[in-house]
């Protein structure tokens, strides 16, 4: 499994020490949280890095353009080894395992970067509010059907940079 465990607690992005690329899909139900017609003035994302390799690893958000599902797989222990995919899981090749493939393996996304930050070690990291993040969240509020979330992509060139 190359995406987050649907029922797991960790996200992975980058290339692990075995050379496997890992990406994570994130989605927030903006339309259920903010009233229709509201104006989004700020939008940021904050995640906690529990286990990182190396320093100054890029962590990039891309807006996904195809919806995906979150299955119930929960990989054992620290979840890094993954687990066999179950129906409904998001995988490298499937938006919903084993029925709906991505148009592009690894996730179909807008090539315009929403934002990139650098991660060095464990801790709390924030993608700060920017014009791109605000406009993306505003679009999700204005047109909920367009909300496929973000794809979190790490350094995929260096093994062990997950």
C-alpha positions as CSV (number, residue, x, y, z in Angstrom):
1,X,0.0,0.0,0.0
2,X,1.5,3.3,-1.0
3,X,-1.0,5.7,0.4
4,X,-2.0,6.2,4.0
5,X,-3.7,3.3,5.8
6,X,-7.4,4.3,5.7
7,X,-7.9,3.5,9.4
8,X,-4.3,4.2,10.4
9,X,-2.9,7.2,12.2
10,X,0.1,8.1,10.1
11,X,0.8,9.7,6.7
12,X,3.8,8.9,4.5
13,X,5.4,11.0,1.7
14,X,8.7,10.5,-0.1
15,X,10.7,7.4,-0.8
16,X,11.3,4.9,1.9
17,X,14.6,3.0,2.4
18,X,13.4,0.2,0.2
19,X,13.0,2.7,-2.7
20,X,9.2,2.7,-2.7
21,X,7.5,6.0,-3.3
22,X,4.9,7.0,-0.7
23,X,2.2,9.7,-1.1
24,X,-0.8,10.6,1.1
25,X,-4.2,11.9,0.1
26,X,-5.9,14.4,2.5
27,X,-9.4,15.8,2.2
28,X,-11.4,18.2,4.4
29,X,-15.2,18.6,4.1
30,X,-15.1,22.4,3.8
31,X,-18.7,22.7,2.8
32,X,-19.8,21.0,6.0
33,X,-17.8,23.3,8.1
34,X,-18.2,26.8,6.6
35,X,-21.5,28.4,5.5
36,X,-22.3,28.5,1.8
37,X,-21.3,32.0,0.5
38,X,-18.6,32.6,3.1
39,X,-15.4,34.2,2.0
40,X,-12.2,32.3,2.8
41,X,-9.6,34.8,4.0
42,X,-6.9,32.4,5.4
43,X,-6.2,28.7,4.8
44,X,-3.2,26.8,6.3
45,X,-2.4,23.1,7.0
46,X,-0.7,21.9,10.1
47,X,0.7,18.4,10.5
48,X,3.0,16.7,13.0
49,X,6.0,14.8,11.7
50,X,6.7,11.9,14.0
51,X,9.4,10.1,12.1
52,X,11.6,11.7,9.4
53,X,14.8,10.8,7.6
54,X,17.4,13.5,6.7
55,X,17.0,17.2,6.7
56,X,15.3,19.8,4.5
57,X,13.0,17.3,2.9
58,X,10.4,19.0,0.7
59,X,6.7,18.3,1.5
60,X,4.5,19.5,-1.4
61,X,0.8,19.8,-1.6
62,X,-0.9,19.4,-5.0
63,X,-4.7,19.7,-5.5
64,X,-6.1,16.3,-6.5
65,X,-8.4,16.4,-9.5
66,X,-10.1,13.0,-9.0
67,X,-12.1,12.0,-5.9
68,X,-10.9,9.0,-3.9
69,X,-12.2,6.8,-1.1
70,X,-10.7,6.0,2.3
71,X,-10.8,2.3,3.1
72,X,-10.5,0.5,6.4
73,X,-7.0,-0.9,6.1
74,X,-4.8,-0.3,9.2
75,X,-1.2,-1.5,8.7
76,X,0.5,-2.9,11.9
77,X,2.9,-1.3,14.3
78,X,4.3,2.0,12.9
79,X,2.5,1.4,9.6
80,X,5.5,2.0,7.4
81,X,5.5,-1.5,6.0
82,X,2.0,-1.0,4.8
83,X,-0.6,-3.8,4.4
84,X,-2.5,-5.6,1.8
85,X,-5.1,-3.4,0.1
86,X,-8.8,-3.8,0.9
87,X,-11.9,-2.7,-1.1
88,X,-12.2,1.1,-0.9
89,X,-8.6,1.8,-0.1
90,X,-6.7,4.4,-2.0
91,X,-3.6,2.9,-3.5
92,X,-0.9,3.9,-6.0
93,X,-3.0,2.7,-8.9
94,X,-6.6,2.9,-7.5
95,X,-8.7,5.8,-6.3
96,X,-10.9,3.1,-4.8
97,X,-9.3,-0.4,-4.7
98,X,-10.1,-2.6,-6.9
99,X,-12.8,-0.7,-8.8
100,X,-11.8,2.8,-9.7
101,X,-8.2,3.4,-11.1
102,X,-6.5,6.8,-11.1
103,X,-6.1,8.3,-14.5
104,X,-2.5,8.7,-13.6
105,X,-0.8,6.2,-11.3
106,X,0.2,7.8,-8.0
107,X,-2.8,10.2,-8.0
108,X,-4.2,12.5,-10.6
109,X,-3.5,16.1,-9.6
110,X,-3.1,19.6,-10.8
111,X,0.6,20.2,-11.5
112,X,0.3,23.7,-10.0
113,X,1.9,23.4,-6.6
114,X,-0.4,24.5,-3.8
115,X,2.6,25.0,-1.4
116,X,5.9,23.4,-0.4
117,X,7.6,23.4,3.0
118,X,10.8,21.9,4.3
119,X,10.7,19.2,7.0
120,X,13.8,18.4,9.1
121,X,13.1,16.1,12.0
122,X,10.0,15.5,14.2
123,X,7.7,18.3,15.1
124,X,4.8,20.5,14.1
125,X,4.9,21.9,10.5
126,X,2.6,24.4,8.9
127,X,1.9,25.2,5.3
128,X,1.1,28.9,5.8
129,X,-1.8,30.7,4.3
130,X,-1.2,31.7,0.7
131,X,-3.1,32.9,-2.3
132,X,-3.1,29.4,-3.7
133,X,-4.3,27.6,-0.5
134,X,-7.0,30.2,0.0
135,X,-8.3,30.0,-3.6
136,X,-8.3,26.2,-3.4
137,X,-10.3,26.1,-0.2
138,X,-12.6,28.8,-1.5
139,X,-13.2,26.7,-4.7
140,X,-14.0,23.7,-2.5
141,X,-16.5,25.7,-0.5
142,X,-18.1,27.3,-3.6
143,X,-18.2,24.0,-5.6
144,X,-18.1,21.1,-3.1
145,X,-18.0,18.5,-6.0
146,X,-14.6,19.9,-7.0
147,X,-13.1,19.0,-3.6
148,X,-10.9,16.0,-4.2
149,X,-8.4,17.2,-1.5
150,X,-4.7,17.5,-1.6
151,X,-1.9,15.0,-2.5
152,X,1.1,15.2,-0.1
153,X,4.3,14.4,-2.0
154,X,7.7,14.2,-0.4
155,X,11.2,13.8,-1.8
156,X,10.8,10.9,-4.3
157,X,14.4,11.0,-5.5
158,X,16.3,10.0,-2.4
159,X,15.7,6.6,-0.7
160,X,15.0,7.0,3.0
161,X,13.7,10.5,2.6
162,X,10.2,9.5,3.8
